[in-house]
Amino acid sequence: MKTLLAPLLLALATPALAAPPAGLDARIEALRQGSETPGMAVAIVEDGKVVLAKGYGLRKIGAPEPVDADTLFMIGSTGKAFTSAALATLVDAGKIGWDDKVIDHLPGFQMHDAWVTREMTVRDLLVHRSGLGLGAGDLLMVPRGKLSRAEVVRRLRYIKPATSFRSGYAYDNILYIVAGALIEAVSGQAYEEYMRDHVFAPAGLPNATAEMARQLSAPDRAHPHGRFGGPVRGVGKQRLIDERDRLGQAGAPAGLIAASANDLARWLQIQLAGGALPEGAGRLFSAAAGKEMWTPVTPMPIEPFPGPLAATAPQFSAYALGWDVQDYRGTKVVWHAGGLFGFTTIVVTIPEKKVGFAIALNSEEIEPRYGLMYELLDHYLGLPAQDWPAKFGAFRRERIAAAQKAVAAARATPAKVGPSLPVARYAGRYVDPWYGTLVVGRDAKGLTVDFTTTPQMTGRLTHYQYDTFVAKFADPAIEPAYLTFALDAEGKVARITAKPVSPIADFSFDYQDLDFTPEPARNPRVD
């Protein structure tokens, strides 16, 4: 009897290995088609094994080439974990420490506050507690950028903090650019080369790249798509997004890495193994470094979600080194979302279950990204199935409708006052210390605007009310902005401030951080 019971008891004590949901292929394809997403790449890893690495749909609308497991997708801010891993390799090599002062390795680094400059550590660069406001400085590289990484780092000193150092959480990209510059200073290699030689190659990610030129020239790559052209993004038909000069190479450490389904699957294997390579042939980074990167540092505020999405709200949430760490219904999840114009991504691990998955889209739709994410979480945690894509889709539609209503109301009720000056007197060159030069011009049709630091960010100014104008850009993918001219006692323009027209504009359009003043003729600024 004892002999007969032993195998049964062992079977009862050992949980069955996880498996992907039945009919997953059909479900992914249905979500892709239902959301009008051109293409997707999905990777799933279970207990160290790749169980899915596959492409769905098309690389580009109007073209026949399908997405496959090697098609490159821009993965946005999920690439921050790659930058963190690059730093981990330098920590393992004894060249830096997580709590080293940044200025000890990058002497030219400078924040707005001298004390913060002295105290900022490598860890601080990665955990969004610097005191900078949400998305501060993003306009230096969004939607396009021409500045070098060194110049972006130099301009950081002019960005005023929103809060005190280490007092709270506010997501930024610019300090990851500093992290990339630090990698260059310590290694003697360009960030892109270091990623190639010390992260992608040893990890066995043959398609992954941090070089925009290589991504754009790859024959097997996805193209970005979005719904844009009106005052609120997300409305209308899916359109191909112009990639020319899009997003400056300086921003690569913050989110310009490209990877395929096969790359992401292997990345998940390495992450779940704490840095060990799948073949047992060594490590990308040490177990100690892996633990550091997943250890929460900065508490993140938890905001209640609307009724249908209430169950997705975590009990705890914090930012680690390139990763969000939170719970989903009591189980720890280490994950990150990523978004660029026309690409959205999610990378998720459930350490307790030894499961990870990644979802990459060449569009900005929410249903096949967050919807599928929570369907997979429910599946692997053994929770009742819910139609999360439908819930997220309804949430998105309601949010866009509310934003459209707000914009329409503002358009319908401007004060019939102003402008205070003849339009010619608004023209001129204005400078913001961190952004650079804004040129307000005049032609036969009225006022024009040129954000000179950003290639092709040009358009026209239309009077709204008082001394506020709406800047609508020639590139319809760029968020329109209100520009408000403040006058001095002599009736001259003293400064220009700005804010997005759309109440749900992406935070990277940080118009609200701009403060332009007339450019002194004797001291012209570098655009």
C-alpha positions in Angstrom: 0.0 0.0 0.0 2.8 2.4 0.9 4.4 1.7 -2.5 1.2 2.4 -4.4 0.4 5.6 -2.5 3.8 7.2 -2.9 3.5 8.2 -6.6 0.0 9.5 -6.0 1.0 11.6 -3.1 4.0 13.0 -5.0 1.7 13.9 -7.9 -0.7 15.7 -5.6 2.1 17.6 -4.0 3.7 18.7 -7.3 1.7 21.3 -9.2 1.2 20.7 -12.9 3.5 22.7 -15.1 1.9 25.8 -16.5 0.8 25.8 -20.1 -0.5 28.6 -22.4 -4.2 29.1 -22.5 -6.1 26.9 -25.0 -6.8 28.6 -28.2 -4.3 31.4 -27.5 -3.2 31.8 -31.1 -6.8 32.4 -32.2 -7.4 34.8 -29.3 -4.4 36.9 -30.1 -5.4 37.1 -33.8 -9.0 38.1 -32.8 -7.7 40.8 -30.5 -5.3 42.1 -33.2 -8.0 42.2 -35.9 -10.7 43.6 -33.5 -8.5 46.5 -32.5 -7.3 47.1 -36.1 -3.7 46.6 -34.9 -1.5 45.9 -38.0 1.0 43.6 -36.3 2.0 42.0 -33.0 4.8 39.9 -31.6 4.2 37.7 -28.5 6.6 35.7 -26.4 5.9 33.5 -23.5 8.4 31.6 -21.2 7.4 29.0 -18.7 9.8 27.4 -16.2 12.8 28.4 -18.3 11.3 27.2 -21.6 10.1 29.2 -24.5 6.6 28.1 -25.3 5.6 30.9 -27.7 7.6 33.3 -29.8 5.5 34.3 -32.8 4.4 37.2 -35.0 0.9 38.0 -36.0 -0.5 40.3 -38.7 1.5 42.6 -40.9 4.6 44.7 -40.5 3.0 47.7 -42.3 -0.5 48.5 -43.4 -0.9 48.2 -47.2 2.0 45.9 -47.5 2.0 42.0 -47.6 5.0 41.2 -45.5 3.9 39.3 -42.3 5.3 39.7 -38.8 7.4 36.8 -37.8 9.4 35.8 -34.7 12.4 37.8 -35.9 10.6 41.0 -36.9 12.0 44.0 -35.0 9.7 46.1 -32.9 10.6 49.3 -31.1 10.0 48.4 -27.4 10.0 51.8 -25.8 10.6 52.1 -22.1 10.8 48.4 -21.6 14.3 49.0 -22.9 15.1 50.8 -19.6 15.7 47.3 -18.1 18.4 46.7 -20.8 20.2 49.9 -19.8 20.0 48.8 -16.1 21.4 45.4 -17.1 24.3 47.2 -18.9 25.1 49.0 -15.7 24.9 45.7 -13.9 27.6 44.3 -16.1 29.8 47.2 -15.1 29.0 46.7 -11.4 29.9 43.0 -11.8 33.2 44.1 -13.4 34.0 46.3 -10.4 34.0 49.5 -12.5 31.1 51.1 -10.8 28.8 50.6 -7.8 25.1 51.2 -7.6 25.6 53.9 -4.9 28.6 55.6 -6.5 28.1 59.3 -7.0 27.4 60.1 -10.6 29.9 63.0 -10.7 32.7 60.6 -9.7 32.3 58.9 -13.1 30.7 61.7 -15.1 32.3 65.0 -14.0 30.3 67.2 -16.3 27.0 66.0 -14.9 25.0 68.8 -13.3 21.5 69.1 -11.9 19.8 72.4 -11.3 20.6 72.2 -7.6 24.3 71.9 -6.6 23.5 69.7 -3.6 21.5 67.2 -5.7 24.4 67.2 -8.2 26.8 66.1 -5.5 24.4 63.5 -4.0 23.0 61.9 -7.1 24.0 58.2 -7.3 23.9 55.7 -10.2 20.9 54.1 -8.5 19.1 57.5 -8.4 19.4 57.8 -12.1 17.2 54.7 -12.5 14.4 55.1 -10.0 12.5 58.3 -10.7 13.0 60.1 -7.4 15.3 63.0 -8.6 12.8 65.7 -8.0 12.3 66.4 -11.7 8.7 66.6 -12.9 6.9 64.0 -14.9 8.6 63.7 -18.3 10.8 66.7 -17.7 13.1 67.4 -20.7 11.4 65.0 -23.0 11.0 67.7 -25.7 14.7 67.5 -26.2 14.1 64.2 -28.0 10.4 63.9 -28.6 8.9 63.7 -31.1 12.2 64.1 -32.9 15.7 65.1 -31.8 18.9 66.3 -33.2 20.9 66.9 -30.0 23.8 64.7 -29.0 23.7 62.7 -25.8 26.3 65.0 -24.3 24.3 68.1 -25.1 21.1 66.6 -23.6 23.1 65.9 -20.4 24.5 69.5 -20.5 21.0 71.0 -20.7 19.8 69.0 -17.8 21.2 71.6 -15.4 18.7 74.2 -16.6 15.6 72.1 -15.8 14.1 73.2 -12.5 12.9 70.5 -10.1 9.3 70.0 -9.3 9.8 68.6 -5.8 12.7 68.0 -3.4 15.3 65.3 -4.1 14.2 61.7 -3.2 10.9 62.9 -1.8 8.6 61.2 -4.3 8.1 59.4 -7.6 7.9 61.1 -11.0 8.7 59.2 -14.1 11.4 60.7 -16.3 13.5 59.7 -19.4 16.3 62.2 -19.3 18.2 60.6 -16.4 18.3 57.3 -18.3 20.1 59.3 -21.0 22.5 60.3 -18.3 22.9 56.6 -17.4 23.8 56.0 -21.0 26.4 58.8 -20.9 27.8 57.3 -17.7 28.2 53.9 -19.5 30.1 55.6 -22.2 32.4 57.4 -19.8 33.2 54.3 -17.8 33.5 51.8 -20.7 35.1 54.0 -23.3 32.5 52.8 -25.8 29.4 54.5 -27.2 26.3 53.3 -25.5 25.0 51.6 -28.6 28.3 49.7 -29.0 28.4 48.7 -25.4 24.9 47.3 -25.6 25.8 45.3 -28.7 29.1 43.9 -27.3 28.2 43.4 -23.6 24.4 42.9 -23.5 22.9 41.8 -26.8 25.7 39.5 -28.1 26.5 37.7 -24.8 22.7 37.3 -24.1 22.2 35.7 -27.5 19.8 38.4 -28.9 20.9 38.6 -32.6 18.2 40.9 -33.7 18.2 43.4 -30.8 19.7 46.8 -31.4 20.0 50.2 -29.8 20.9 51.9 -33.1 18.1 53.6 -34.8 19.9 53.5 -38.2 20.2 49.7 -37.9 16.6 49.3 -36.9 15.4 51.5 -39.7 17.5 49.6 -42.3 16.5 46.1 -41.1 14.5 44.4 -43.8 12.4 42.5 -41.3 11.0 45.3 -39.1 7.6 46.6 -38.0 6.5 50.1 -39.0 4.7 52.4 -36.5 1.0 53.2 -36.7 -1.5 55.4 -34.8 -4.7 57.2 -34.9 -4.0 61.0 -35.0 -4.6 64.2 -36.8 -7.2 65.8 -34.5 -6.9 67.6 -31.2 -7.2 64.3 -29.3 -4.9 61.4 -30.2 -6.6 57.9 -30.6 -9.4 59.0 -32.9 -9.8 58.0 -36.6 -8.4 55.3 -38.8 -5.1 53.6 -38.3 -2.4 55.5 -40.1 1.3 55.0 -40.8 3.5 57.3 -38.8 6.4 59.1 -40.5 9.7 57.8 -39.2 12.0 60.4 -40.7 14.4 61.7 -38.0 12.0 60.4 -35.4 13.2 60.4 -31.8 16.8 61.4 -31.5 19.5 58.8 -31.0 20.4 60.5 -27.7 17.3 58.9 -26.2 18.4 55.3 -26.8 19.1 54.5 -23.2 15.6 55.6 -22.2 13.7 53.7 -24.8 14.9 53.3 -28.4 15.9 49.7 -28.3 14.4 47.4 -30.9 13.8 43.6 -30.4 11.9 40.7 -31.9 9.7 38.0 -30.3 12.7 35.7 -30.2 14.8 38.3 -28.5 12.2 39.1 -25.9 11.6 35.4 -25.2 15.3 34.9 -24.5 15.4 38.1 -22.4 12.6 36.7 -20.3 14.5 33.5 -19.8 17.5 35.4 -18.6 15.5 37.7 -16.3 13.6 34.8 -14.7 16.9 32.9 -14.2 18.4 35.9 -12.4 21.0 36.6 -15.1 21.9 33.0 -16.0 22.0 32.2 -19.7 19.6 29.5 -20.9 22.3 27.0 -22.0 24.0 27.1 -18.6 27.0 28.6 -20.4 27.5 31.5 -18.0 25.7 34.6 -16.9 24.8 38.0 -18.4 24.9 39.5 -15.0 25.3 38.1 -11.5 22.5 36.8 -9.2 23.3 39.7 -6.9 22.9 42.2 -9.7 19.7 40.6 -10.7 18.3 40.9 -7.2 19.3 44.5 -7.0 17.5 45.3 -10.3 14.3 43.8 -9.0 14.4 45.3 -5.5 11.8 48.1 -5.0 13.3 51.5 -4.3 10.8 54.3 -4.9 7.2 53.9 -3.7 4.7 54.7 -6.5 1.3 56.3 -5.8 -1.6 54.0 -6.2 -4.6 55.6 -7.8 -8.0 53.9 -7.9 -9.1 52.5 -11.2 -12.6 52.9 -12.5 -15.1 50.2 -11.6 -14.6 47.6 -14.4 -10.8 47.9 -13.9 -10.8 48.1 -10.1 -9.4 44.5 -9.8 -6.2 45.5 -11.5 -5.3 48.0 -8.8 -2.3 46.7 -6.8 -1.9 46.7 -3.0 1.7 47.8 -3.3 3.6 49.4 -6.2 7.2 50.6 -6.4 9.9 51.3 -9.0 13.1 49.3 -9.0 16.1 49.6 -11.4 14.3 49.7 -14.7 11.3 47.7 -13.5 7.9 48.2 -11.9 7.3 45.9 -8.9 3.8 45.4 -7.7 1.2 42.8 -6.9 -1.7 41.5 -8.8 -4.3 40.0 -6.5 -1.6 39.2 -4.0 1.1 37.8 -6.3 4.2 39.8 -7.1 4.6 40.9 -10.6 7.8 42.5 -12.0 7.0 44.3 -15.3 7.2 47.4 -17.4 5.2 49.1 -20.2 6.7 50.9 -23.1 5.4 53.3 -25.7 6.8 55.2 -28.6 4.8 56.9 -31.3 3.3 54.0 -33.2 4.7 51.2 -31.0 3.5 49.9 -27.6 5.0 47.0 -25.6 4.6 45.2 -22.3 7.1 42.9 -20.6 5.8 40.9 -17.6 7.3 38.3 -15.2 5.6 36.4 -12.5 8.7 35.2 -10.5 6.7 32.9 -8.2 5.3 31.0 -11.2 8.5 31.1 -13.2 6.5 32.6 -16.0 7.1 35.7 -18.2 5.5 37.1 -21.3 6.0 40.0 -23.7 3.6 41.7 -26.1 4.7 44.1 -28.7 2.5 46.1 -31.1 3.1 48.3 -34.1 0.2 50.5 -33.0 -1.1 52.2 -29.9 -4.1 50.1 -29.1 -4.9 49.2 -25.5 -7.0 46.0 -26.0 -4.3 43.7 -27.3 -1.7 45.0 -24.9 -3.2 45.5 -21.4 -6.2 43.4 -22.2 -4.1 40.4 -23.2 -1.7 41.1 -20.3 -4.4 40.6 -17.7 -5.9 37.6 -19.5 -2.5 35.9 -19.3 -2.0 37.0 -15.6 -5.4 35.5 -14.7 -4.6 32.3 -16.6 -1.2 31.7 -15.0 -2.5 32.6 -11.5 -5.5 30.3 -11.9 -8.1 33.1 -11.6 -11.5 33.2 -13.3 -11.3 34.4 -16.8 -12.6 37.9 -17.6 -12.9 39.8 -20.8 -10.2 42.3 -20.0 -9.7 43.6 -23.6 -13.4 44.6 -23.6 -13.0 46.4 -20.3 -9.9 48.2 -21.3 -11.3 49.1 -24.7 -14.4 50.7 -23.0 -12.2 52.6 -20.6 -10.1 54.0 -23.5 -13.1 55.0 -25.5 -14.7 56.8 -22.5 -11.4 58.6 -21.8 -11.0 59.8 -25.3 -14.7 60.9 -25.5 -14.3 62.9 -22.3 -11.1 64.6 -23.7 -12.9 65.3 -27.0 -15.8 66.9 -25.1 -13.4 69.1 -23.0 -11.5 70.3 -26.2 -14.8 71.0 -28.0 -16.1 73.0 -25.0 -12.9 75.0 -24.9 -13.1 75.7 -28.6 -16.8 76.8 -28.3 -16.3 79.2 -25.5 -13.2 81.3 -25.9 -13.3 84.8 -24.7 -13.9 87.2 -27.7 -11.0 89.3 -26.4 -7.6 90.0 -27.9 -5.1 89.8 -29.2 -3.6 92.8 -27.4 -1.0 93.6 -30.0 -0.8 93.7 -33.8 0.3 90.2 -34.8 3.7 91.5 -36.1 4.7 92.4 -32.5 4.4 88.8 -31.3 7.0 87.7 -33.8 10.6 87.2 -32.6 13.1 84.7 -31.3 12.5 83.4 -27.8 14.7 81.2 -25.7 14.1 78.6 -22.9 17.3 77.7 -21.0 16.9 74.0 -21.3 14.9 73.6 -24.5 16.6 76.3 -26.8 15.1 78.7 -29.3 11.5 79.2 -30.4 10.9 81.3 -33.5 7.6 83.0 -33.9 7.5 84.3 -37.5 5.0 86.1 -39.7 3.9 85.7 -43.3 1.0 86.8 -45.4 -1.3 84.2 -43.6 -0.4 85.2 -40.1 1.9 83.9 -37.4 4.1 80.8 -37.7 6.0 78.9 -35.1 9.2 76.8 -35.2 10.5 74.8 -32.2 14.0 74.9 -33.6 15.5 72.2 -31.3 13.1 69.7 -32.7 13.4 69.0 -36.4 10.3 69.7 -38.5 8.3 70.9 -35.4 6.8 73.8 -37.3 3.3 75.1 -37.8 0.9 78.0 -37.6 -0.4 80.0 -34.7 -4.2 80.7 -34.6 -5.6 83.1 -32.1 -7.6 81.5 -29.3 -8.4 84.2 -26.7 -6.6 87.1 -25.0 -2.9 86.6 -25.8 -3.1 82.9 -26.2 -2.7 81.2 -29.6 -3.0 77.5 -30.7 0.0 76.0 -32.3 -1.0 73.4 -34.8 1.9 71.6 -36.4 2.5 70.5 -40.0 3.1 67.0 -38.7 -0.3 65.9 -37.5 1.2 63.4 -35.1 2.6 66.2 -32.9 0.3 67.3 -30.1 -1.2 70.8 -30.6 -0.3 73.4 -27.9 -1.6 76.6 -26.4 1.1 79.3 -26.4 0.4 82.2 -24.1 2.2 85.5 -24.5 2.7 87.6 -21.4 3.3 91.3 -21.9 5.3 93.8 -19.8 4.3 97.3 -18.8 5.4 98.6 -22.1 3.3 96.2 -24.1 6.2 94.1 -25.2 6.3 90.3 -25.0 8.0 89.4 -21.8 7.6 85.6 -21.9 5.8 82.7 -23.5 4.4 79.7 -21.6 2.7 76.7 -23.1 0.5 73.7 -22.4 -1.1 70.9 -24.5 -4.5 71.4 -26.0 -5.5 67.8 -25.3 -6.1 66.9 -21.6 -4.8 63.4 -22.3 -1.7 64.4 -24.4 1.3 62.1 -23.8 3.4 63.5 -20.9 6.5 63.6 -23.1 5.0 66.7 -24.7 6.1 68.6 -21.6 5.0 72.0 -23.0 4.1 73.1 -19.4 7.8 73.0 -18.5 8.7 75.7 -21.1 9.3 79.3 -20.2 10.5 81.3 -23.1 11.8 84.9 -22.9 13.0 87.2 -25.7 16.4 86.1 -26.9 19.0 88.8 -26.2 20.4 90.0 -29.5 23.9 90.1 -28.0 23.8 86.5 -26.8 22.0 84.2 -29.3 21.3 80.7 -28.0 22.3 77.5 -29.8 19.1 75.8 -31.1 
